[in-house]
């Protein structure tokens, strides 16, 4: 290696240590990167590691450890529920901004960026909206205006304060739905047709020219058959390509990353290939809701280590696949966990037949699991030439 290469490498190392507020290692005080937070370790890659935040847990004074970890380990936060429509506008025309504002204040206090979740989704809609459509008191024309007004109100309130918005969420069906051919699904497609997707992005852009606007979905970590009729990732890719061709201001694709150890999941190269293909459209990417659940067999619930340990190892491997794939693409801007501890995970309350859990990187007592340590290792031991600096993305006009 030439002298100037050595000098450049040393300068980068010193700059990284300075950024992390760490003194250089000495013989008497060796530098141990494993003592650093996920947040700090991701800094040298320009990557933001985030978490979804449960506002009730954040404000639970009997459990300060949750708030401490949320503020120290992560450089971005997402409201788990506080920015969903039923939470924001439970009564028509009356917005409850309090919990969402609390999250914004928490993020400012801890120098974190915010992912806004979510503007348009067919779930967790207020009852006044769905019942009004069902009984005919809200017409199609009025529904479209209501959607526009909602997007405008929410995005305008947080204008300049939200880094990434999940503008449209889970608009595409699954191969096991009826019909099995992939299609646009849910309340909005049924009542407004698929054109609502482009409208939503345009309305969001009009309200905030500086936020990055994402389409967000699950089961799009890697390509399958390549046929948009049964390959959800391909369907979303074709959708994004069409939106881009029409000048719709879509900036990124969010892959949720909800995985399970009981499935045959993808390897790093397959996931990396998908990120690269979306980047080829000029789009940013992000992993937005990462967790890896396991089936809670009777032996697992009884504490049998022979049943628990393989699940923890498989979980760590799956977290690591997504992180390494993200590091491989300089257009992958953030890696967000959908909650960081098993005590507050959504998984046991949703997957109960059979019961599932063990989905996060901390256990119920806030002890870090193997998955947490493997994510750290990925961040520590990754670097040039295969991990390159993040490529900045700017909102589309």
N, C-alpha and C positions, 0 to 999 in steps of 0.2 A: 504494500500500500504506500502511495506517495506521501511525502511529508504533509502537503496541503490537505490531503484526505484525512490524515490523522488529526490535523488542527481543526478541520471542519467538524469532524465527529466529536471531538472534545468540546467544541463550542456548543454544539447541539445538546450534549449531555449536561453541561453546566447550565444552559438556558432552561432545560427541563427541570433540573433540581431547583433552580430559582423560582420557576413557576409553581412548583409544589411546596415552596417554602422549606426546603430541606437543605441542610448543610452538606457539602460533599463528604463522601466517605473518607475516613482516615484509618490508619492501622488500629487505633484504639476504639474507633466508632464506625464499624462497617455499615454501609447503607443497606437497609432491608426493605425493599419495595413492597413486600407482602404486608407491611404494617400500614400501608397507605389505603385510602378509601377507593372504591370503584370510581368515584368522581374524579379524584386526582390522577389515578392511573390512566384514565381515558383521555386526560387533557393533552397528553403528548401526541395523541392521534387526532386531535380536534373533534373527538367524538363525545356526544353527550349521553351519559347513562342516567336513565330516569326511572321513576316509579309512579304508578297510580296511587292516589292518596284517598283514604277513607276519612272524611272530615270529622265524623264522630270519634274515630280513634285518635285523630290529630288533637282533638280538644278534650280528650279524656285525662283529667288531671291525676287519676289514680294509676295511669300507665304512661309515665313520661318517656319511657324508652322508645316508644313508637315515634314520637315527635323528634326525638334526638336523632334516630337513624334516618328518618325521612329528610331531615335537614342537612345531615353531614355526609351521607353516602352518595347522594345523587345530585346531579347538576341540572336536572329538569324534572318537572312534576306534571301530572295529569289528574284532573278531577275524575275520580271513579264514577261518581253519579251527579255531582252538584251542577254540572253544566248541561245535563240532559234536559229535554224539553219539559217532562213532567215535573222535574225539580224546579226549573226556572219559572215556569208559568202554570202553576197548578190551577189557577182561576183565570179565565180569559181576561186579558188586558191588565192583569196584575202580576208583576214579576217579583220573584223572591231572589234578589241578588246576593243576599247575605252570605251563604256558604261559599259561593263561587268567589266573592270578593275576599273572603277569609283566605282562600287558597292563594289568590293573587298576592295578598299581603305577606303570607308565609314565604312565597317564592321570592318576593323582593327582599325580605329580611335575610334570606339565605343565598341571595345572589344566584337564583335559579331561573332558567327559562321555563316557559309554560307551553304545553301542548293542549290546545282547546279540543275538548271531546264532549259532545258531538253536535253538529248543526242539524243534520238530516238523517234520521234513522226510523225504521218502521216499528221499533220497540220503545218502551218507556215514553210513550206519547201521553199527553194529558187526556183525561177522560172526556173533558168537554169537547175536544177536537174529534176524537174517534166516534163518540156518540152523536155529535152533530152531523158528521158525514153519514153515519149509518141511518139516522132518522130523516135525512134529507134537508135539515135546517141549514146546513152548510153546503152550498152548491160547489161544483167543480171550479168555477171562476173565482168564487170567494176563497176556496181552499188554496188555490195558487197564490192569491194575494196574501193570505195568512202566512203561508210559508215564506214568501218574500219579506214580509214585515218581520217575522221572527228572526230570520237570518240577519237582516239589516240591524235590528235592535241589539242582538247579542254581539255581533261582530263590531258594531259601532261602540258599544260600551267598553269593549276591551281593545279598541283600536290602538295599535302601536305597542301593546303589552303582550300579545300572543305571538309566539314564534311560529308554531305550526297549528293549523286548524284541520281536524278531521271534518271535512265539509259533508261528504256523503259516506255512509257506513253500511256495509253488508247489503249492497243492492243486488247481488247476484245469487242465484239459487245454487243448490248442491245436486250432484248426480243422483242422490237418493230421494230427491223431492219428486213430486208429480206435477207436470211431466218430468221425465228424467233428463231430457235435453235441457241444457243450461239456458237460463232466461233471466230477465229482470224480474225481481220478486218484491212482494211486500206492499204495504199500504200505499206508498207514494206512486209506485209503478202502476198499481191497480187503478188509482183514481186520477193520476195526472199523466200516465205514460212515461216512457224512459227519458223523454226530453227534460224532465225535472232535474236530471243530473247536471246537464250543461247550464241550466238556469241557476241552479244553486251555486255553482262555481262563479258565475258572472255576478250574481248578487253579492256573494262574499267578497269578491275582488273590489266591487264598487264601494263596499263599506270599509275595507282596509287594503290599501294598495301595497302594504309592506309585509303582510303575513304570508307564509308559505301555505298553500292550499293542497290538501291531500285527499285522495280516495283511500279508504281503509277497509280491509276485509280479512277474513280468516281462510285457511286452507289455500293460500297462494304463496307458500314458501318456495315451491319449485314447480317446474313444468312437468306434465305427465305425457299424455299422448300427443300433444300439440294440436289437437282438434278442439276448437272452441265449443263444440257440441257437448263434450264431456270432460274437458280439461279446464278447470276453473281459472287457473293462472293464465292460460292462453286467452280465455274469454276476457279477463280483465285487461290483459295486454292489448287485445284488439280494441276494446273499449277506449283505453287510454290513447291509443294511436289515433283513433277516430276523433276523439275530443281535441287532441293536439292539432290534427289536420284542419279542424274547424275553427281554430283560434281560441278555444275555450281555455281560460287561465288556470289549468291544472298544473301544479308544480311538483307533485310527488305521489308515490304509492306507498301506503302503509300496510305492511304485512303483519298481522296480529301476532302470530307465533304461539298460538295456543296448541301445545303438543301433549301427547300422552305416551307413557313408556310402554303401554300395551300394543302400540302400533309399530309398523315397520316404517320408521321415519327416514327422512332424506339424509344424505351425507353432505358434508360441507361444500363439495364441488358442485353438486346439484343446486344448492341454495345460492351459491355464489354466481352460478350461471344465470339464474333468474334475475338477480339484482343487476347483473351486467346488461341483460337484455332490456330491462326497464330503463336503465341509465342511457341506453342507446337511443331512447326516445327524447332524451334531454331532461329526464325526470330525476328528481331526488328520490331516495328510498329511506325507509325507516322500519325498524321492528318496534311495534307500538303497544303490544299487550302480552309480553312473553311470560308464559308459565308452562310447567311440564307436570301434568298430573299423573297419578298412579292409582290403580285399583287398590282399595283398602280391604283386602281379604280378611277372613277371621284371624289368620295367623299374624297379619300385619297389625291388626287392632289389638291382638294379644301381646304384641311387642316382640315377636319372633325375629331375631336379627337375621336369620337365614332368608327370611322373606323381605325384610326391610332393606337390607344392604344392597341387594341387586337393583332395587327400585331407585335408591339414592344414586347409585352409580350410573344407571341408565338416564336418570334425570340430569345429572351433571353433564353427561355426554351430549344430550340434546340441547341444553343451554349453550354448551361450548360450540356446537355446530353452528348455531345462529350467530353467536358472537364472532366466530372466525370468519364466517361468510360476510358479515357486516364489515369487519376490518379489511376484507379483501377488496371492497368496493369504496373508492373515495367519495362516491355519491350517497353512501349510506350515512346519514347525518346523526341518527340517534337510535338508542337501544333502550326501550322502556319495559320494565317489569310490570305486570299487572298485579301490583301488590308485592310486598317483599317478605311477608311472614305468614306462616300457616294459620296463626290465630285469627287473622282478618281476611283470609283468602275467600273468594267467592265460590271456589270449586266445590267444597262439601255441600253447600246449600243448593247447588245446581245439579250436580251429578250424584244422585243418591240411589240409582238402581242399575248396576251395583254401585255402592258408595266409592267415591274417589277423593283423593286429597294429596298431601305431601307435594304441593304444586309449586312452592316458592323456594327462595334461597336461604331463608331463615326458618327455624322451627318455631313452635308456639312460645318458646321461652327466649326468643331472639338470639338463639345460638346459630352461627353461620353453618350451613351444610357444605357438603362436598361441592355442590354446584356453585356456591359463592366463591370458594377458593379456586375453582377451575376458571371462572370468569376472570378473576384476578390474574391468574397465570396467563390466560390468553392476552390480556392487556399488557402484561409485563414483558412477555417473551415474543411479542409480535413487533415487527418494524420493517424498514426498508430492506430489500427492494420490493417486497410483495405487499406491504402495507404502506400506502402512500398518503400524503396529507389530504384532508377532506377538501372537496371542491365546493366553494360557496355557490349557493343557488339564490336567485333573486326572483321576487314575485313577477309573474307574467302580466303584461298589460293586455 
